[in-house]
Amino acid sequence: MAFEYTLLSGRNRDAGQLRLSDYTGVLRARWRLIMSVAFAVFALSALYALLAPPTYRADALIQVDNQNTNTDPAFNQLAAIFNVRTTSDTEMEVIGSRLVIGEAVRKLHLDIEAKPRRFPLLGGWIARYADDGQLAAPVPGLRRFAWGGERIDVSRFDIPSSLYSKRFVVTAMDGGRFKLKDPQGTLVAEGVVGTVVKGTTAEGPVTLLIDRLVAHPRTEFTLTRSSFLDTVTNLQNSLTIAERVKQSGVIGIAFESGERQKATDTINTIALEYVNQNNARKEADAERSLTLFDKQLPRLRAEVEDAEQRYNAFREAHGAVDLGEESRLLLQQMVDLETKVTDLQQQSTDLAQRFKGGHPAVASLDAQIADLQHRRDTLSQRVAGLPALEQTVLRLQRDVRVNTGLYTSLLNRAQELRVAKAAQAGNIRVVDYALAPNKPVKPKVPLVLAVSSVLGLLLGTICAFARNAVSGGAERSDDIVTVTGVPVSAVVMRSDRQAQLQKDAQRSRGGPPLLAAHAPKDVAVEGIRNLRTMLQFADVSTTNPVIALTGPNSEVGKSFIAANLAAVMAAGKRVVILDADMRRGDVHRYFGVQASPGLAEVLEGAVAVEDALIREVAPGVDLLPCGAYPSNPADLLNSARFAALIEQVSQLYDRVIVDTPPILAVTDAMLVCKHAGTILMVVRYARQSLEDISESVGRLRAGGMVPSGILFNDIPPHSTSYASYYGRT
């Protein structure tokens, strides 16, 4: 007989259509999983923040001044010939070059790494909290590990290249002595701190110089040598070089290291080396200019003397020649042009030492020189129109005046350039040197914990939805109705009280007490009362009062429903429970009685029904337990004796509740259900797939039986479709 609980069946909505409550329902159902994952992620992150080695950051500021800062205008004009303007981009590339970084690696011996050997995981954390400047006491039995305050400085460690990146071990001894072992643990050498020690390995000779060693005897240090090029490359990649403000000329350099002093020393050494390289480059430029001047001065002096001799010889031969106004004007113009051409040619020679021929500055000077030479050629044509004597005088006077002017000018410039070179301060200066950082920049504990909390919740949510998707259990009554065509007759909410009773029973190794007796107002009991009401309204035939409870598979809660349904239906009626699950029946455990003798013995003819029935297991409720598990339960249920038993108890009781095995597991349920007037299929929330539920209903129909309804069991509080109905949200 079919009946429908329309309030809960949800037919007003298509199956498969998701609502917001479905998503929130998953979150509320899986909140323990979500919080477990979130806590695990948070705990791992907290452990990382606690145990991760700290990283310190040191930085410095360098100013690149493109203008010479000397206050003397004349000095600035002179120094400009060797003070080429630079850009921040160019200087940043110079800072990160192998020229600068390589020198820092050499001075600080960064290609040699020596550090104390710490106890795994906790050793570094313990050492960080040791008193600064004092050796921590060694742990008995673990003396080879360093526990805080140990120091080692190595300035030389020469090994064959085949042993690069291989770990050697230095063991401290009494009296400043130490031992050196190779990666295979073979003793290589013994020595004293401050002296060069030499030894031999299978790969070749080894040379070691330890400048300082502070440690308890037997404490071990790891010693590694890397190739120079790899060290330079790694340092280049680790540096952060950037202009603080665009086109400001202020460049910041930063470096991160696990050792605060190493970070500071590395940055300061790089900054100083960069300044030194810059000053050396400018000094070299000035020296090249002075060398060029010194080469040209003797030649110009000889040209001056030669011009004067030729002019004096002409005057002795021809006497004084008076030039006209036009000739004197031409002479002055020719001298000026010749001086300018020579000066520009000198500047062009200076620039050619710094730039390629196609540089705009060189091209501009060449264009000016060509223009002046063209004007000079024009004047030469005008001179050609003068008398021969005046032409000769004009040419001789021009040579004397031009050569004298050039020589004097170049001599003055060379002398002043020497002064400029001595006073040149360079256009690079370190504004801020790196200071030893007090706090590490990594790990950022608040950030790590905050991010881990968010990621943990996110990962937990993903796991919740993934588990929900993998489980594939039915969670909505309307989906069940759609795939089976059978109405959801009632729902039973999940009971926290029942869960606690089951835990207590497990500890006492007994059966769970009857919930209807211990908590009659529990929400699950209310759901079973609703089922009782539905059965009454459905007008169950009094000629066949048998109610069969079955399910697709095990663990759906049939026995729980059967026991408590009998208890709530016994008000004013006589009710009997038949445990027909002779394979795994356990209804008797809810009443604290023995399973045998029971149904199996009755069907085998070993015991009479009256002797197997247990009277008043609850007020108004009798029980026929499953009995000892037989080897042929299906044959017993298919026997005429079982049919007669059903007929007999139907005459004696108002309601006969039969707990059957799962439909999909065995055929026992089909054999029982054919004797029932009402067939209820129990489905547990999120435990049975829609396919299994549909298959179970299909088997009943194939056997000529019509399921009366589906009982949706163990609905969690988060399922708002049902919780709100029972006053739980």
C-alpha positions, 0 to 999 in steps of 0.5 A: 500500500503506497502513501506519500508525505508530500511536504518532504518529497519535494516534487515541486522541484526537478531532480538534479537542480541545485540550490544554495542550501545544497552547497551550504548543506554539504559544508555543514555536513562535512564541517568536521572534515573541513575543520580537520583539514584546516587545522592540519594545514594550520598546524603544519604552517605553524610548525614551518614558521617555528622551525624554518631557518630565518632569512635576514635582509641587508640593503644599501643605497648608492647615489649616481650623480651625473653632474660633477659636484665641484663648486669651481666652474672652471674646474667643472669645465675641465673635468667634463672632458673625462667625466662622461655622463652615466645612467642608472640603468648602466650603473645597475648593470655594472653593480651586478657584473662579475667584475664587482660581484667576483671581487666581493666573492674573493674578499669574503670567501663566499665560495666556501661554506662552513656551518655547524652541524645541527640536530635534525629539525629541532637543532636550528630552532634550539640554537637560535634561542641560545645565549648570543656569544656563549656556547650552549651546553652539549646534549649528552650522547649528541655531542657532535651536534652544535646547540648554539653559539658555535663559530667557524671562519675559513679563509682558504679551502683548496680542493680538486674541482671534482670535489666541489659541492661535496661535504667535508666534515671538520671536528673540533678538538681540544686546544684549538685543534681540529680534524678534517674528513672527506665526504667518505668519512676518511681522515684527510688532515689534522691541524691547529686553528690559524695555520695552513693545513694540507692533506691528500684525498683520492681525488687530489691535494687539499689545503685548509686554513681555519681562522677561527673555531669556537666550539666544544670538543667533538662538535662537527661542522660541515665544509663545502667548496663551490666553483667560483663561477657558480658562486658568482652566478648564484650571488648575482641571481640573489641580489636585488638591484633597483632604482628607488625612484625613476631617474633619481639616480639613487640605486638600492641593492639588497641581499638575503641570507640565513646569516645576518652578518653575512648579508651585511658584509656582502652588501657593504663589500659589493657597494665599496667595490663598486665605488672603487671600480668607478673611481679607478675607471675615472682615474684611468680615463683621466690618465689616458687624456693626460698621456695624449696631451703629453704626447702632443705637447712636444710636437706642438712646441716644435711646430711653434719654434719652426714657424717662428724661425721661418717668419724671422728668416723672411723678415731678415730677407725682406724687411718689415712688410706692412699689411693692409687692413684687409690682410690683417682682417683675413689673418685674424679670421684664419687664426680663429678658424684654425684654432677652432678646428684644432680644438675640435679635432682634439675633442674628437680624439678624446671622444673616440677613446670612449665611444664608437664612430657612430656615436651622436657626440662624435658625429656632431663634432665631425660635422662642426669640423667639416663646416669650419674647414669649408669656411677656412677653404673660402678664406684661403681663396680670398688670400690667393687674390692678394699680392704674393708678398702679402700672401707669404707674410700672411701665411707665416704670421698665421702659422706663428699665431696659431701654433703658439695659441694651440701650444699655450692652450694645450699646456694650460689644459694639461696642467689644470687636468692634473689638478682635476685628476688629483681632486676628482671625487667621482660621481658615485657615493654610498648614501647608506651602508648596510646595517646588521638586521635585528629581525628576519624577513622570512618566515613572516609568521603572521602572514604564514598563519593567516594565509594557512588559515585561509588555504586550510579552509579552502582546501577543507572545503574542496575536500568536503565537496570532493568527498561528497561527489565521490560518495555519491549517496542520495541526499535529496528526497526529490531525487529518490522520488524521481528515480524510483517513483516511490514517495518518501513517506517520512524522514528521521533526523540524525540523533546526537543522543543516539550516537552517544548511547552507541558510544557508551554501549561500545565502551560497556560492550553491550547493545545500545539502549532503546532511544524511544525509552531513554529520550522520548522527545528526541528529534529522531523519535519524533520522526518515527512518530510521524511515520506511525501517524502516516501508517495510521492515515494510510489505513493499513489493512487489519487483515494483514498488519505485517510491516516489512522493513528493508533496504538496499544494503546494510548499515541503513538503520533498519534495526534501529527503526524497527525497535523504536517504531515498535515502541511508539506503536505499542500505545494501546496496541499489541506489537511484535517484532520479528527479526528475519535477518538470520544472517546479521540480525541484531534487533535483540541488542536494543532490548538487551536480550539474547538472540537465541532461541529465536526465529531460526529455531522456530522455522527448524522446528526445534522450538515452539513459537511460544517458547521463542517469543520474548515477552514485554521487551518494552511496554506492549512489545514482544520480540522474536529474535533472529536466533542462531545464524543458520546455514540456509536462511533463504530456505527457511524463509521460503518454507511453509512453516514461515508462512504459517508463522506470519499467519499465526502472529498476525492473528495474535498482534495488532502490528507485526514489524519484520526486520529483513536483510538488504535486498541487493545482498540476498534474496531473503528480503524478497521472501519476507516482503511477499507476506507483508501488507506494508513494505517500507524501504529504509534509505540512509542519508548520503549512504546509498546511491540513487542507482542502488535505491532504484535497483532495489525498488525494481527487484521488488516490482519484478517480484510482484511487490509494490513498495509502500514508501521510502523512509529517509533515515539519519538526516543531518541537522544541516539539511535545511529542507528537513531541519526547519520542519523539526525546529532545528537549523 
